[in-house]
Amino acid sequence: MNYRQWKKRYKKLHGVNPPLLLDKRKQRRLAKKAVKTISRVEFTAAATRAAEAITNAFASIMRFVAGGFDSAGTICRNVADNIQPLEIKGRIFSWKVREYGSSHYAVYEINALGGADELRAITHSQRAAEKIAEIMESDHLEYLRHVSPEKIGRRNVVADSLRAAVITAYESGVFE
């Protein structure tokens, strides 16, 4: 008996079309449709998840590398400043980090002309506050380099200390 005859006979005996549990052809057709839909949806979702994972991994690697470069740059800048620090002649502004409350740190702009200290930033981390102060200092230095480069000079610590030693020795009477 073919499928059509079986279905007609079932409907004649029971008055309704056969249920899904008994209709093998309908079960196979719905299973094929579900497999096609699932495979299409799963592939798209998997591709989306893979793209997100690759993007996130690349971003975290770049953040790690950037942190390393930032640390290396800070180390090199500190070494250069210790060897031959930059000095701004007629300096008006400087930045200091102080505690602000019990769990915060603040960056203050100090006015050398006697103006009030101005609050510039508040953070939870002392290291972040120090970094902000360092960035503000370097921005001010770059600004002065462009506006009035004659105010910026390199201090020669060795020459300054030698000059101070000679002056001290002369004043104490070692030289005449």
Secondary structure, 3 states (H helix, E strand, C coil): CCHHHHHHHHHHHHCCCCCCCCCHHHHHHHHHHHHHHHHHHHHHHHHHHHHHHHHHHHHHHHHHHHHHHHHHHHHHHHHHHHHCCEEECCCCEEEEEEEECCCEEEEEEEECCCCCCEEEEEECCHHHHHHHHHHHHHHHHHHHHHHCHHHEEECCHHHHHHHHHHHHHHHHCCCC
